Amino acid sequence: MAIDPEELARRFQGGDDQAFADLIDVFQERFYRVAYRILGDADGALDVVQDAFVKLHKSIGQWDADSKFSSWAFRVVTNLAIDRIRRQTRERKAWEQRAQEEPAYLDDTTDRGLVAQERQRLLGEVKAAIEELPPGQRAVVALRHYEGFTLKEIADIRGCALGTVKSTLHQAFRSLRNSLGPQTLSRATAIQGVA
């Protein structure tokens, strides 16, 4: 039997602490994936997930039981991730600059190793290009192409109009095409499934 997050949220709102523990079980992995895709940082994503559950626990009384709990919950996660990006922009830029200055060494010169290195290089270019997107665009790309949310669900999560989501996604991919070039983006899309 599938667990209904809406029912768990209503039970928790009514004082059932076990229902909140069940909500954590239902959402923690997806929250992590969304936060990681937005931040590109595993430790930061774990912090965002923890902060999100704390915030959801404290503010469950603000959730309107007539609205979809998952949209409200994912809005909390994406907003926390975006806020974290905004707070850490300088540190991230300094880290990226240091990482780019370090020499890259090729360990494996076999054909398979070269293919794997090319794949990693392409995925690294896409990841770096996505990290250069404004936080809102990065969030929409993560929700749509990594987590598979529909455009309508993303509009609910982000608390904006469907047209805004479409426009944001279009702008994000236009930026990615400009940054990476259409051929690189197409090759990376075939490898990673982002398009």
C-alpha positions as a Markdown table, in Angstrom:
| # | Residue | x | y | z |
|---|---|---|---|---|
| 1 | Met | 0.0 | 0.0 | 0.0 |
| 2 | Ala | 1.4 | 3.4 | -1.0 |
| 3 | Ile | 2.0 | 6.0 | 1.7 |
| 4 | Asp | 0.0 | 9.1 | 1.1 |
| 5 | Pro | 2.1 | 12.2 | 2.0 |
| 6 | Glu | -1.0 | 14.4 | 2.3 |
| 7 | Glu | -2.5 | 12.1 | 4.9 |
| 8 | Leu | 0.8 | 11.9 | 6.8 |
| 9 | Ala | 1.0 | 15.7 | 6.8 |
| 10 | Arg | -2.5 | 16.1 | 8.0 |
| 11 | Arg | -1.8 | 13.6 | 10.8 |
| 12 | Phe | 1.4 | 15.4 | 11.8 |
| 13 | Gln | -0.5 | 18.7 | 11.7 |
| 14 | Gly | -2.9 | 17.1 | 14.2 |
| 15 | Gly | 0.0 | 16.2 | 16.6 |
| 16 | Asp | 1.1 | 12.7 | 15.4 |
| 17 | Asp | 4.9 | 12.8 | 15.7 |
| 18 | Gln | 5.2 | 9.3 | 14.0 |
| 19 | Ala | 3.6 | 10.8 | 10.9 |
| 20 | Phe | 6.5 | 13.3 | 10.7 |
| 21 | Ala | 9.0 | 10.5 | 11.0 |
| 22 | Asp | 7.2 | 8.8 | 8.1 |
| 23 | Leu | 7.3 | 12.0 | 6.1 |
| 24 | Ile | 11.0 | 12.1 | 6.5 |
| 25 | Asp | 11.2 | 8.5 | 5.2 |
| 26 | Val | 9.1 | 9.4 | 2.2 |
| 27 | Phe | 10.9 | 12.6 | 1.2 |
| 28 | Gln | 14.5 | 12.6 | 2.4 |
| 29 | Glu | 16.0 | 11.0 | -0.7 |
| 30 | Arg | 14.1 | 13.2 | -3.2 |
| 31 | Phe | 14.8 | 16.3 | -1.1 |
| 32 | Tyr | 18.5 | 15.4 | -1.2 |
| 33 | Arg | 18.5 | 14.9 | -5.0 |
| 34 | Val | 16.8 | 18.2 | -5.6 |
| 35 | Ala | 19.1 | 20.1 | -3.2 |
| 36 | Tyr | 22.2 | 18.4 | -4.7 |
| 37 | Arg | 21.2 | 19.2 | -8.2 |
| 38 | Ile | 20.7 | 22.8 | -7.3 |
| 39 | Leu | 23.8 | 23.1 | -5.1 |
| 40 | Gly | 26.2 | 20.7 | -6.8 |
| 41 | Asp | 27.6 | 19.9 | -3.3 |
| 42 | Ala | 26.8 | 16.8 | -1.3 |
| 43 | Asp | 27.5 | 18.3 | 2.2 |
| 44 | Gly | 25.5 | 21.4 | 1.3 |
| 45 | Ala | 22.6 | 19.3 | 0.1 |
| 46 | Leu | 22.6 | 17.3 | 3.4 |
| 47 | Asp | 22.5 | 20.6 | 5.3 |
| 48 | Val | 19.6 | 21.9 | 3.2 |
| 49 | Val | 17.7 | 18.7 | 3.7 |
| 50 | Gln | 18.2 | 18.9 | 7.5 |
| 51 | Asp | 17.2 | 22.5 | 7.5 |
| 52 | Ala | 14.2 | 21.8 | 5.4 |
| 53 | Phe | 12.9 | 19.1 | 7.8 |
| 54 | Val | 13.4 | 21.5 | 10.7 |
| 55 | Lys | 11.6 | 24.2 | 8.9 |
| 56 | Leu | 8.7 | 21.9 | 7.9 |
| 57 | His | 8.4 | 20.6 | 11.5 |
| 58 | Lys | 8.3 | 24.1 | 12.9 |
| 59 | Ser | 5.9 | 25.5 | 10.3 |
| 60 | Ile | 3.5 | 22.6 | 9.7 |
| 61 | Gly | 0.8 | 24.8 | 11.1 |
| 62 | Gln | 1.2 | 27.2 | 8.1 |
| 63 | Trp | 0.5 | 24.4 | 5.6 |
| 64 | Asp | -3.0 | 24.7 | 4.1 |
| 65 | Ala | -4.3 | 21.1 | 4.0 |
| 66 | Asp | -6.3 | 22.0 | 0.9 |
| 67 | Ser | -3.0 | 22.5 | -1.1 |
| 68 | Lys | -0.6 | 19.7 | -2.1 |
| 69 | Phe | 1.9 | 19.0 | 0.7 |
| 70 | Ser | 4.7 | 17.9 | -1.6 |
| 71 | Ser | 4.5 | 21.2 | -3.5 |
| 72 | Trp | 4.8 | 23.2 | -0.3 |
| 73 | Ala | 7.6 | 20.9 | 1.0 |
| 74 | Phe | 9.7 | 21.1 | -2.2 |
| 75 | Arg | 9.2 | 24.9 | -2.2 |
| 76 | Val | 10.9 | 24.9 | 1.2 |
| 77 | Val | 13.8 | 22.8 | -0.1 |
| 78 | Thr | 14.4 | 24.8 | -3.3 |
| 79 | Asn | 14.2 | 28.1 | -1.5 |
| 80 | Leu | 16.7 | 27.0 | 1.1 |
| 81 | Ala | 19.0 | 25.7 | -1.6 |
| 82 | Ile | 18.7 | 29.0 | -3.5 |
| 83 | Asp | 19.3 | 31.0 | -0.3 |
| 84 | Arg | 22.4 | 28.9 | 0.4 |
| 85 | Ile | 23.8 | 29.6 | -3.1 |
| 86 | Arg | 23.2 | 33.3 | -2.7 |
| 87 | Arg | 25.1 | 33.3 | 0.7 |
| 88 | Gln | 28.0 | 31.3 | -0.6 |
| 89 | Thr | 28.6 | 32.9 | -4.0 |
| 90 | Arg | 32.0 | 34.3 | -3.2 |
| 91 | Glu | 33.3 | 31.1 | -1.5 |
| 92 | Arg | 32.1 | 29.0 | -4.5 |
| 93 | Lys | 33.8 | 31.3 | -7.0 |
| 94 | Ala | 37.1 | 31.2 | -5.1 |
| 95 | Trp | 36.9 | 27.4 | -4.9 |
| 96 | Glu | 36.2 | 27.0 | -8.6 |
| 97 | Gln | 39.1 | 29.2 | -9.5 |
| 98 | Arg | 41.5 | 27.2 | -7.3 |
| 99 | Ala | 40.1 | 23.9 | -8.8 |
| 100 | Gln | 40.7 | 25.2 | -12.3 |
| 101 | Glu | 44.3 | 26.2 | -11.5 |
| 102 | Glu | 45.2 | 22.6 | -10.5 |
| 103 | Pro | 46.6 | 20.4 | -13.3 |
| 104 | Ala | 44.5 | 17.5 | -14.5 |
| 105 | Tyr | 46.3 | 14.2 | -14.9 |
| 106 | Leu | 45.2 | 11.4 | -17.1 |
| 107 | Asp | 45.5 | 8.0 | -15.3 |
| 108 | Asp | 44.1 | 5.7 | -17.9 |
| 109 | Thr | 45.1 | 5.8 | -21.6 |
| 110 | Thr | 43.1 | 2.8 | -22.8 |
| 111 | Asp | 40.2 | 3.4 | -25.2 |
| 112 | Arg | 37.7 | 2.6 | -22.5 |
| 113 | Gly | 39.5 | 5.0 | -20.2 |
| 114 | Leu | 39.5 | 7.7 | -22.8 |
| 115 | Val | 35.8 | 7.3 | -23.4 |
| 116 | Ala | 35.1 | 7.5 | -19.7 |
| 117 | Gln | 37.3 | 10.6 | -19.4 |
| 118 | Glu | 35.4 | 12.2 | -22.3 |
| 119 | Arg | 32.2 | 11.4 | -20.6 |
| 120 | Gln | 33.4 | 12.8 | -17.3 |
| 121 | Arg | 34.7 | 15.9 | -19.1 |
| 122 | Leu | 31.4 | 16.5 | -20.9 |
| 123 | Leu | 29.4 | 16.0 | -17.7 |
| 124 | Gly | 31.8 | 18.3 | -15.8 |
| 125 | Glu | 31.3 | 21.0 | -18.4 |
| 126 | Val | 27.5 | 20.6 | -18.1 |
| 127 | Lys | 27.7 | 20.7 | -14.3 |
| 128 | Ala | 29.9 | 23.8 | -14.4 |
| 129 | Ala | 27.6 | 25.5 | -16.9 |
| 130 | Ile | 24.5 | 24.7 | -14.8 |
| 131 | Glu | 26.3 | 26.0 | -11.7 |
| 132 | Glu | 26.7 | 29.3 | -13.5 |
| 133 | Leu | 23.0 | 29.7 | -14.1 |
| 134 | Pro | 21.1 | 32.0 | -11.8 |
| 135 | Pro | 19.7 | 30.1 | -8.8 |
| 136 | Gly | 16.1 | 30.2 | -10.0 |
| 137 | Gln | 17.0 | 28.7 | -13.4 |
| 138 | Arg | 19.2 | 26.1 | -11.8 |
| 139 | Ala | 16.3 | 25.0 | -9.5 |
| 140 | Val | 13.9 | 24.7 | -12.5 |
| 141 | Val | 16.5 | 22.6 | -14.4 |
| 142 | Ala | 17.0 | 20.3 | -11.4 |
| 143 | Leu | 13.3 | 19.8 | -10.7 |
| 144 | Arg | 12.4 | 19.2 | -14.4 |
| 145 | His | 15.3 | 17.3 | -15.8 |
| 146 | Tyr | 16.8 | 15.5 | -12.9 |
| 147 | Glu | 13.7 | 14.9 | -10.8 |
| 148 | Gly | 11.1 | 14.6 | -13.6 |
| 149 | Phe | 8.5 | 17.0 | -12.2 |
| 150 | Thr | 6.0 | 18.3 | -14.6 |
| 151 | Leu | 6.0 | 22.0 | -15.5 |
| 152 | Lys | 2.7 | 22.4 | -13.5 |
| 153 | Glu | 4.3 | 20.7 | -10.5 |
| 154 | Ile | 7.3 | 23.0 | -10.7 |
| 155 | Ala | 5.0 | 26.0 | -10.9 |
| 156 | Asp | 3.3 | 24.8 | -7.7 |
| 157 | Ile | 6.7 | 24.1 | -6.0 |
| 158 | Arg | 8.2 | 27.5 | -7.0 |
| 159 | Gly | 4.9 | 29.4 | -6.3 |
| 160 | Cys | 4.8 | 31.0 | -9.7 |
| 161 | Ala | 2.8 | 30.8 | -13.0 |
| 162 | Leu | 3.2 | 28.0 | -15.4 |
| 163 | Gly | 4.3 | 30.5 | -18.1 |
| 164 | Thr | 7.1 | 31.7 | -15.8 |
| 165 | Val | 8.4 | 28.1 | -15.4 |
| 166 | Lys | 8.4 | 27.7 | -19.2 |
| 167 | Ser | 10.2 | 30.9 | -19.7 |
| 168 | Thr | 12.7 | 30.2 | -17.0 |
| 169 | Leu | 13.4 | 26.8 | -18.5 |
| 170 | His | 13.8 | 28.2 | -22.0 |
| 171 | Gln | 16.2 | 30.9 | -20.7 |
| 172 | Ala | 18.2 | 28.3 | -18.8 |
| 173 | Phe | 18.7 | 26.1 | -21.9 |
| 174 | Arg | 19.4 | 29.1 | -24.1 |
| 175 | Ser | 22.2 | 30.0 | -21.6 |
| 176 | Leu | 23.5 | 26.5 | -21.6 |
| 177 | Arg | 23.5 | 26.3 | -25.4 |
| 178 | Asn | 25.4 | 29.7 | -25.5 |
| 179 | Ser | 27.8 | 28.6 | -22.8 |
| 180 | Leu | 28.5 | 25.0 | -24.0 |
| 181 | Gly | 27.7 | 25.3 | -27.7 |
| 182 | Pro | 24.9 | 23.2 | -29.3 |
| 183 | Gln | 27.1 | 20.2 | -30.1 |
| 184 | Thr | 28.5 | 19.9 | -26.6 |
| 185 | Leu | 25.1 | 20.2 | -25.1 |
| 186 | Ser | 23.7 | 17.6 | -27.5 |
| 187 | Arg | 26.5 | 15.1 | -26.7 |
| 188 | Ala | 26.1 | 15.7 | -23.0 |
| 189 | Thr | 22.4 | 15.4 | -23.3 |
| 190 | Ala | 22.8 | 12.0 | -24.9 |
| 191 | Ile | 25.0 | 10.9 | -22.0 |
| 192 | Gln | 23.2 | 12.5 | -19.1 |
| 193 | Gly | 19.5 | 12.8 | -20.2 |
| 194 | Val | 19.3 | 16.6 | -19.7 |
| 195 | Ala | 17.3 | 18.2 | -22.5 |
